[in-house]
């Protein structure tokens, strides 16, 4: 089974607090427009992708994300998430 594609690159080693990382829309791999409560697939070059809940979005594009453990498609939120494409 192939893993879902990474939508936003994040450095999962730069945790804000346990399980919470910062990201920025300038690192998006596809055009996305996430809002708090949305779920996006995040990853970096050293780890498999994971699902992340958007906790906060700043006007400058900075995101606060809560990482969910395991494969993205193992979470029910992945199946029912809003596809947050940019306009």
Secondary structure, DSSP 8 states (H G I E B T S, - for coil): ------SEE--TTSEEETTEEEEEGGGBSS-B---TT-EEEEE-SSS--EEEEEEEE-TTSEEEEEEESS-GGGSHHHHH----B--
